[in-house]
Amino acid sequence: MNHRARFFYRPLFFIVAVAALSAIVMLLWNAIVPGIFSAAPRIDYLHALGLLVLSRILFGGFRGHGGWHGHRHGHWAKWQAMTPEEREQFHRHGHR
């Protein structure tokens, strides 16, 4: 694919993907949340888009960086590499 087509289709794909995800968030929210919590209102498309952006900021970060996701994997790999004795020592001396 040439550079011009890629320049045009990437932003178009991004816009379509965000629009589709917002619609899915709206449909899921309206199908699930008001049934579980009687005081929860149904949301419209723009509120679903805002909820999607907020959740991306809080939990996903941008471009794969930030959020909580990236910080856990380094600690998990470190934990997996420890011997049982090192894990016990880790628990005794606190989480450093």
TIMI-2910 file (N, C-alpha, C, CB; in pm, 1 decimal, decimal comma, always signed):
<rs>
+----------+----------+----------+----------+----------+----------+----------+----------+----------+----------+----------+----------+------+
!      n_x !      n_y !      n_z !     ca_x !     ca_y !     ca_z !      c_x !      c_y !      c_z !     cb_x !     cb_y !     cb_z ! resn !
+----------+----------+----------+----------+----------+----------+----------+----------+----------+----------+----------+----------+------+
!    +85,3 !   -116,4 !     +0,0 !     +0,0 !     +0,0 !     +0,0 !    +90,2 !   +123,0 !     +0,0 !    -97,2 !     -0,4 !   +122,4 !  Met !
!    +57,7 !   +219,6 !    -83,5 !   +144,4 !   +336,7 !    -89,4 !   +120,8 !   +429,0 !    +30,0 !   +121,6 !   +412,7 !   -220,0 !  Asn !
!   +206,6 !   +528,0 !    +42,3 !   +205,1 !   +616,1 !   +158,9 !    +76,9 !   +699,0 !   +166,4 !   +326,0 !   +708,4 !   +156,1 !  His !
!    +25,6 !   +747,0 !    +55,5 !    -96,8 !   +828,3 !    +56,0 !   -217,3 !   +748,8 !   +104,0 !   -124,2 !   +883,7 !    -83,5 !  Arg !
!   -228,7 !   +626,7 !    +56,8 !   -342,7 !   +543,5 !    +97,8 !   -333,3 !   +513,5 !   +247,1 !   -347,3 !   +411,1 !    +16,0 !  Ala !
!   -214,8 !   +483,0 !   +295,5 !   -195,7 !   +455,8 !   +437,2 !   -226,5 !   +580,6 !   +520,3 !    -52,0 !   +407,5 !   +463,7 !  Arg !
!   -186,2 !   +696,1 !   +471,9 !   -212,0 !   +822,7 !   +539,6 !   -362,2 !   +848,9 !   +551,5 !   -143,9 !   +937,9 !   +464,7 !  Phe !
!   -439,0 !   +806,3 !   +453,1 !   -583,7 !   +826,7 !   +452,9 !   -657,0 !   +719,0 !   +532,4 !   -635,6 !   +829,4 !   +310,4 !  Phe !
!   -617,6 !   +593,3 !   +517,6 !   -693,0 !   +483,8 !   +577,5 !   -668,7 !   +464,7 !   +726,9 !   -660,3 !   +357,7 !   +506,8 !  Tyr !
!   -552,4 !   +494,7 !   +776,3 !   -527,7 !   +478,5 !   +919,7 !   -618,3 !   +567,5 !  +1004,6 !   -382,3 !   +509,0 !   +950,9 !  Arg !
!   -625,4 !   +698,7 !   +976,7 !   -717,8 !   +781,3 !  +1055,8 !   -864,3 !   +739,9 !  +1035,8 !   -700,4 !   +928,9 !  +1018,7 !  Pro !
!   -898,4 !   +699,0 !   +914,9 !  -1035,3 !   +653,9 !   +889,1 !  -1065,9 !   +527,8 !   +969,3 !  -1056,6 !   +628,0 !   +738,4 !  Leu !
!   -972,7 !   +434,1 !   +973,0 !   -990,6 !   +312,8 !  +1052,2 !  -1003,2 !   +345,2 !  +1200,4 !   -874,1 !   +216,7 !  +1029,3 !  Phe !
!   -921,9 !   +438,5 !  +1249,5 !   -927,1 !   +479,2 !  +1389,2 !  -1064,2 !   +538,4 !  +1424,1 !   -816,0 !   +580,8 !  +1419,0 !  Phe !
!  -1115,2 !   +624,2 !  +1339,6 !  -1245,8 !   +687,1 !  +1363,4 !  -1356,7 !   +582,7 !  +1363,2 !  -1274,4 !   +794,9 !  +1256,8 !  Ile !
!  -1353,3 !   +491,1 !  +1267,3 !  -1455,3 !   +385,2 !  +1260,3 !  -1445,0 !   +293,5 !  +1381,6 !  -1440,3 !   +303,0 !  +1129,9 !  Val !
!  -1323,7 !   +260,8 !  +1424,1 !  -1305,0 !   +173,0 !  +1539,7 !  -1356,2 !   +238,8 !  +1667,4 !  -1156,9 !   +136,0 !  +1555,4 !  Ala !
!  -1326,3 !   +366,0 !  +1687,8 !  -1374,1 !   +437,4 !  +1806,7 !  -1526,3 !   +447,6 !  +1804,2 !  -1310,8 !   +578,6 !  +1815,1 !  Val !
!  -1583,2 !   +474,3 !  +1687,6 !  -1729,1 !   +482,6 !  +1675,8 !  -1794,2 !   +348,7 !  +1707,9 !  -1769,1 !   +528,0 !  +1534,5 !  Ala !
!  -1737,8 !   +240,5 !  +1657,9 !  -1793,9 !   +107,5 !  +1683,4 !  -1778,7 !    +69,4 !  +1830,5 !  -1725,5 !     +2,4 !  +1594,1 !  Ala !
!  -1663,4 !    +95,6 !  +1889,2 !  -1643,4 !    +64,1 !  +2030,8 !  -1736,9 !   +146,0 !  +2119,5 !  -1497,7 !    +89,4 !  +2070,8 !  Leu !
!  -1758,5 !   +271,1 !  +2085,0 !  -1851,6 !   +353,8 !  +2162,0 !  -1992,5 !   +298,0 !  +2155,0 !  -1849,9 !   +498,0 !  +2111,4 !  Ser !
!  -2033,8 !   +254,1 !  +2037,8 !  -2166,7 !   +194,7 !  +2023,2 !  -2177,7 !    +65,7 !  +2105,0 !  -2196,9 !   +166,3 !  +1874,6 !  Ala !
!  -2072,7 !    -14,5 !  +2105,7 !  -2073,0 !   -138,1 !  +2183,9 !  -2080,6 !   -107,6 !  +2333,0 !  -1947,7 !   -221,5 !  +2153,3 !  Ile !
!  -2003,4 !     -7,4 !  +2379,7 !  -2008,4 !    +32,3 !  +2520,6 !  -2148,9 !    +78,4 !  +2557,2 !  -1905,9 !   +144,3 !  +2549,6 !  Val !
!  -2210,6 !   +159,1 !  +2471,8 !  -2346,1 !   +207,9 !  +2497,1 !  -2445,4 !    +92,8 !  +2506,4 !  -2389,1 !   +305,2 !  +2387,2 !  Met !
!  -2438,3 !     +1,4 !  +2411,7 !  -2531,9 !   -111,3 !  +2411,5 !  -2512,7 !   -201,3 !  +2533,1 !  -2515,5 !   -192,9 !  +2284,1 !  Leu !
!  -2387,8 !   -230,0 !  +2566,5 !  -2361,1 !   -314,0 !  +2683,0 !  -2404,6 !   -245,7 !  +2812,5 !  -2212,5 !   -349,0 !  +2689,8 !  Leu !
!  -2372,8 !   -119,0 !  +2826,3 !  -2413,0 !    -45,7 !  +2946,4 !  -2564,5 !    -49,6 !  +2961,1 !  -2363,0 !   +100,6 !  +2941,0 !  Trp !
!  -2634,8 !    -13,5 !  +2854,3 !  -2780,5 !     -5,7 !  +2861,7 !  -2845,9 !   -142,4 !  +2881,2 !  -2834,7 !    +58,7 !  +2736,2 !  Asn !
!  -2778,3 !   -248,9 !  +2839,8 !  -2833,6 !   -383,2 !  +2857,4 !  -2805,4 !   -440,1 !  +2996,2 !  -2777,4 !   -476,4 !  +2752,1 !  Ala !
!  -2694,9 !   -397,5 !  +3058,5 !  -2652,6 !   -461,0 !  +3183,0 !  -2670,5 !   -372,1 !  +3306,2 !  -2508,7 !   -501,8 !  +3171,7 !  Ile !
!  -2614,3 !   -253,8 !  +3304,1 !  -2603,6 !   -172,9 !  +3425,9 !  -2738,9 !   -129,8 !  +3483,0 !  -2520,7 !    -50,7 !  +3397,7 !  Val !
!  -2833,9 !    -77,6 !  +3404,8 !  -2962,5 !    -40,0 !  +3465,6 !  -3037,4 !   -159,1 !  +3526,6 !  -3050,7 !    +26,6 !  +3361,4 !  Pro !
!  -3015,1 !   -278,9 !  +3477,0 !  -3078,2 !   -396,6 !  +3535,7 !  -3017,6 !   -436,1 !  +3668,8 !  -3068,9 !   -511,8 !  +3441,0 !  Gly !
!  -2887,3 !   -409,8 !  +3685,6 !  -2818,8 !   -444,4 !  +3810,0 !  -2839,8 !   -335,3 !  +3915,3 !  -2668,3 !   -465,8 !  +3784,5 !  Ile !
!  -2823,3 !   -211,3 !  +3875,0 !  -2837,6 !    -97,0 !  +3965,6 !  -2959,8 !    -16,4 !  +3922,3 !  -2708,3 !     -7,5 !  +3965,7 !  Phe !
!  -3063,6 !    -17,1 !  +4002,7 !  -3188,6 !    +47,0 !  +3962,2 !  -3174,3 !   +197,2 !  +3946,8 !  -3297,0 !    +16,8 !  +4062,2 !  Ser !
!  -3079,5 !   +259,3 !  +4016,6 !  -3062,4 !   +403,9 !  +4006,9 !  -2974,4 !   +445,1 !  +3888,8 !  -3003,1 !   +457,0 !  +4135,3 !  Ala !
!  -2910,4 !   +351,4 !  +3823,9 !  -2820,7 !   +384,0 !  +3712,5 !  -2901,8 !   +418,8 !  +3588,2 !  -2724,9 !   +266,1 !  +3682,7 !  Ala !
!  -2871,4 !   +531,2 !  +3526,8 !  -2947,2 !   +570,0 !  +3407,4 !  -2894,0 !   +500,6 !  +3282,1 !  -2942,4 !   +722,0 !  +3388,6 !  Pro !
!  -2973,9 !   +502,2 !  +3179,6 !  -2927,2 !   +459,7 !  +3048,3 !  -2839,7 !   +571,1 !  +2993,5 !  -3046,8 !   +427,3 !  +2951,3 !  Arg !
!  -2744,1 !   +539,2 !  +2910,3 !  -2655,6 !   +642,1 !  +2856,6 !  -2675,1 !   +653,5 !  +2706,0 !  -2508,1 !   +610,8 !  +2889,9 !  Ile !
!  -2640,9 !   +770,6 !  +2654,6 !  -2648,0 !   +790,9 !  +2510,4 !  -2508,3 !   +771,1 !  +2450,1 !  -2703,9 !   +932,9 !  +2476,9 !  Asp !
!  -2497,9 !   +793,1 !  +2320,6 !  -2373,9 !   +765,1 !  +2248,0 !  -2257,2 !   +849,9 !  +2299,2 !  -2394,0 !   +789,7 !  +2098,8 !  Tyr !
!  -2280,2 !   +978,6 !  +2322,6 !  -2171,0 !  +1065,6 !  +2366,6 !  -2122,3 !  +1028,9 !  +2507,0 !  -2215,9 !  +1211,8 !  +2363,8 !  Leu !
!  -2213,7 !   +988,1 !  +2595,7 !  -2170,4 !   +943,2 !  +2727,2 !  -2090,1 !   +813,1 !  +2716,8 !  -2291,5 !   +924,0 !  +2819,3 !  His !
!  -2128,3 !   +726,8 !  +2625,9 !  -2053,0 !   +603,3 !  +2604,4 !  -1913,0 !   +633,9 !  +2553,0 !  -2126,7 !   +511,7 !  +2505,8 !  Ala !
!  -1901,6 !   +730,7 !  +2462,8 !  -1770,6 !   +772,5 !  +2412,4 !  -1686,4 !   +827,9 !  +2526,5 !  -1785,8 !   +878,0 !  +2300,2 !  Leu !
!  -1745,6 !   +910,4 !  +2612,4 !  -1673,9 !   +964,4 !  +2727,8 !  -1630,0 !   +855,4 !  +2823,5 !  -1760,4 !  +1064,6 !  +2800,9 !  Gly !
!  -1716,0 !   +757,3 !  +2846,0 !  -1681,5 !   +645,5 !  +2933,0 !  -1566,7 !   +563,9 !  +2874,6 !  -1803,6 !   +556,1 !  +2955,7 !  Leu !
!  -1568,1 !   +545,1 !  +2744,5 !  -1460,7 !   +472,7 !  +2676,7 !  -1328,0 !   +546,9 !  +2690,3 !  -1495,1 !   +452,3 !  +2528,3 !  Leu !
!  -1329,8 !   +677,4 !  +2670,4 !  -1208,0 !   +758,3 !  +2682,8 !  -1158,2 !   +756,7 !  +2827,3 !  -1234,0 !   +904,2 !  +2636,3 !  Val !
!  -1249,9 !   +773,2 !  +2922,9 !  -1211,0 !   +772,0 !  +3063,6 !  -1148,8 !   +638,5 !  +3104,0 !  -1331,9 !   +801,6 !  +3151,5 !  Leu !
!  -1208,9 !   +529,1 !  +3061,4 !  -1153,1 !   +399,0 !  +3096,1 !  -1018,1 !   +376,7 !  +3029,0 !  -1249,8 !   +288,0 !  +3057,1 !  Ser !
!  -1001,3 !   +429,9 !  +2910,0 !   -872,2 !   +418,4 !  +2840,8 !   -764,2 !   +496,5 !  +2915,1 !   -883,8 !   +469,0 !  +2695,4 !  Arg !
!   -800,8 !   +614,4 !  +2964,8 !   -704,6 !   +695,1 !  +3039,6 !   -667,7 !   +625,9 !  +3170,8 !   -761,8 !   +835,9 !  +3067,4 !  Ile !
!   -767,6 !   +577,8 !  +3243,6 !   -742,7 !   +520,0 !  +3375,0 !   -675,5 !   +384,3 !  +3369,9 !   -870,5 !   +508,3 !  +3449,3 !  Leu !
!   -714,2 !   +300,2 !  +3276,8 !   -668,5 !   +161,9 !  +3278,2 !   -577,8 !   +122,6 !  +3162,9 !   -785,0 !    +73,1 !  +3278,7 !  Phe !
!   -583,5 !   +194,0 !  +3052,0 !   -509,4 !   +149,5 !  +2935,7 !   -394,5 !   +236,7 !  +2894,4 !   -599,1 !   +137,2 !  +2824,5 !  Gly !
!   -394,5 !   +361,5 !  +2935,1 !   -291,9 !   +452,5 !  +2889,1 !   -309,6 !   +482,2 !  +2741,2 !   -153,7 !   +395,0 !  +2915,8 !  Gly !
!   -210,9 !   +545,0 !  +2683,0 !   -214,9 !   +577,6 !  +2541,0 !    -96,2 !   +514,1 !  +2470,8 !   -215,4 !   +730,3 !  +2519,3 !  Phe !
!   -121,1 !   +461,6 !  +2354,5 !    -18,6 !   +395,2 !  +2273,1 !    +52,8 !   +284,3 !  +2349,4 !    +83,1 !   +496,9 !  +2224,1 !  Arg !
!    -21,1 !   +216,2 !  +2437,1 !    +35,0 !   +103,9 !  +2510,3 !   +120,7 !   +141,9 !  +2629,3 !   +114,7 !    +21,9 !  +2418,9 !  Gly !
!   +131,0 !   +271,3 !  +2661,1 !   +211,8 !   +315,1 !  +2775,0 !   +120,5 !   +369,6 !  +2882,8 !   +315,8 !   +422,0 !  +2732,5 !  His !
!   +165,2 !   +363,9 !  +3005,4 !    +89,5 !   +421,3 !  +3115,2 !    -19,0 !   +328,0 !  +3163,8 !    +29,1 !   +552,3 !  +3073,8 !  Gly !
!   -106,9 !   +382,5 !  +3245,8 !   -212,3 !   +301,1 !  +3303,7 !   -153,6 !   +197,9 !  +3398,1 !   -293,9 !   +232,8 !  +3194,3 !  Gly !
!   -234,2 !   +108,4 !  +3444,8 !   -189,6 !     +4,4 !  +3536,7 !   -130,7 !   -114,5 !  +3462,9 !   -304,4 !    -41,1 !  +3624,0 !  Trp !
!   -166,7 !   -133,1 !  +3338,5 !   -132,0 !   -253,9 !  +3265,1 !    +18,8 !   -274,8 !  +3254,6 !   -192,2 !   -248,8 !  +3127,2 !  His !
!    +92,3 !   -171,1 !  +3217,9 !   +234,3 !   -187,0 !  +3192,5 !   +317,8 !   -211,4 !  +3316,5 !   +285,1 !    -67,8 !  +3123,5 !  Gly !
!   +268,3 !   -172,5 !  +3433,3 !   +348,0 !   -183,3 !  +3553,8 !   +344,7 !   -323,0 !  +3615,2 !   +300,9 !    -83,1 !  +3654,1 !  His !
!   +241,2 !   -397,8 !  +3591,5 !   +227,6 !   -527,8 !  +3655,5 !   +316,6 !   -634,0 !  +3594,6 !    +85,9 !   -572,5 !  +3648,8 !  Arg !
!   +338,3 !   -630,2 !  +3464,2 !   +408,9 !   -739,7 !  +3398,1 !   +554,3 !   -750,5 !  +3442,2 !   +402,7 !   -722,0 !  +3248,3 !  His !
!   +619,1 !   -637,8 !  +3468,6 !   +756,8 !   -642,1 !  +3514,8 !   +767,2 !   -707,3 !  +3651,3 !   +815,2 !   -502,4 !  +3519,4 !  Gly !
!   +673,0 !   -677,1 !  +3739,2 !   +674,0 !   -736,4 !  +3872,5 !   +639,7 !   -885,0 !  +3865,9 !   +575,3 !   -663,2 !  +3964,6 !  His !
!   +547,1 !   -921,9 !  +3779,4 !   +508,8 !  -1062,2 !  +3767,5 !   +625,5 !  -1144,6 !  +3715,7 !   +387,4 !  -1077,7 !  +3675,0 !  Trp !
!   +697,9 !  -1093,4 !  +3618,6 !   +812,6 !  -1166,3 !  +3564,8 !   +920,5 !  -1181,5 !  +3672,5 !   +870,0 !  -1093,6 !  +3440,4 !  Ala !
!   +937,2 !  -1076,7 !  +3751,9 !  +1035,1 !  -1082,8 !  +3860,4 !   +993,0 !  -1188,0 !  +3963,8 !  +1050,7 !   -943,9 !  +3927,5 !  Lys !
!   +864,6 !  -1191,0 !  +3996,1 !   +811,7 !  -1288,5 !  +4093,1 !   +828,9 !  -1430,3 !  +4040,8 !   +662,5 !  -1260,7 !  +4123,0 !  Trp !
!   +801,3 !  -1452,1 !  +3912,9 !   +813,2 !  -1585,0 !  +3853,2 !   +957,4 !  -1634,4 !  +3852,2 !   +758,4 !  -1583,8 !  +3711,5 !  Gln !
!  +1051,2 !  -1541,5 !  +3843,6 !  +1192,2 !  -1580,5 !  +3838,4 !  +1250,1 !  -1610,1 !  +3976,4 !  +1273,1 !  -1471,4 !  +3772,1 !  Ala !
!  +1176,5 !  -1574,2 !  +4082,8 !  +1228,1 !  -1596,1 !  +4218,4 !  +1216,7 !  -1742,7 !  +4259,4 !  +1152,9 !  -1507,9 !  +4318,9 !  Met !
!  +1310,0 !  -1783,5 !  +4341,6 !  +1301,4 !  -1917,0 !  +4402,9 !  +1203,6 !  -1907,5 !  +4519,9 !  +1443,8 !  -1968,9 !  +4450,9 !  Thr !
!  +1155,2 !  -2020,8 !  +4571,0 !  +1065,9 !  -2015,6 !  +4688,4 !  +1129,5 !  -1945,4 !  +4809,0 !  +1025,2 !  -2156,9 !  +4728,4 !  Pro !
!  +1259,9 !  -1962,0 !  +4826,0 !  +1328,6 !  -1896,2 !  +4936,9 !  +1328,7 !  -1744,1 !  +4917,3 !  +1473,3 !  -1949,1 !  +4949,6 !  Glu !
!  +1353,7 !  -1700,2 !  +4794,7 !  +1352,4 !  -1556,5 !  +4766,7 !  +1213,0 !  -1498,0 !  +4786,9 !  +1400,6 !  -1529,4 !  +4623,6 !  Glu !
!  +1110,7 !  -1572,2 !  +4750,1 !   +973,1 !  -1525,2 !  +4770,6 !   +942,6 !  -1511,1 !  +4919,7 !   +872,3 !  -1622,0 !  +4704,7 !  Arg !
!   +987,0 !  -1608,5 !  +4999,1 !   +965,7 !  -1602,0 !  +5143,4 !  +1037,9 !  -1481,8 !  +5202,9 !  +1013,4 !  -1731,5 !  +5210,9 !  Glu !
!  +1160,8 !  -1459,7 !  +5158,7 !  +1237,9 !  -1345,6 !  +5206,2 !  +1169,6 !  -1215,2 !  +5164,4 !  +1382,5 !  -1351,3 !  +5151,8 !  Gln !
!  +1115,9 !  -1211,8 !  +5047,0 !  +1043,7 !  -1094,7 !  +4997,4 !   +925,6 !  -1062,6 !  +5088,9 !   +994,8 !  -1118,1 !  +4852,6 !  Phe !
!   +851,3 !  -1165,0 !  +5128,3 !   +736,2 !  -1144,7 !  +5215,9 !   +779,4 !  -1101,5 !  +5356,3 !   +653,0 !  -1272,8 !  +5223,9 !  His !
!   +889,7 !  -1154,7 !  +5405,6 !   +936,5 !  -1121,2 !  +5540,9 !   +985,8 !   -977,9 !  +5550,2 !  +1047,5 !  -1216,0 !  +5583,4 !  Arg !
!  +1055,3 !   -931,6 !  +5446,7 !  +1117,6 !   -798,2 !  +5450,4 !  +1030,6 !   -689,7 !  +5389,1 !  +1250,0 !   -801,5 !  +5378,7 !  His !
!   +914,7 !   -722,2 !  +5342,1 !   +827,9 !   -621,3 !  +5284,5 !   +843,7 !   -613,6 !  +5134,5 !   +855,8 !   -486,9 !  +5346,1 !  Gly !
!   +755,6 !   -539,0 !  +5073,4 !   +752,4 !   -526,4 !  +4927,2 !   +838,4 !   -407,9 !  +4884,8 !   +606,4 !   -509,4 !  +4875,6 !  His !
!   +957,3 !   -436,1 !  +4835,4 !  +1048,4 !   -329,0 !  +4792,0 !  +1056,1 !   -323,5 !  +4643,8 !  +1187,2 !   -347,8 !  +4849,3 !  Arg !
+----------+----------+----------+----------+----------+----------+----------+----------+----------+----------+----------+----------+------+
</rs>
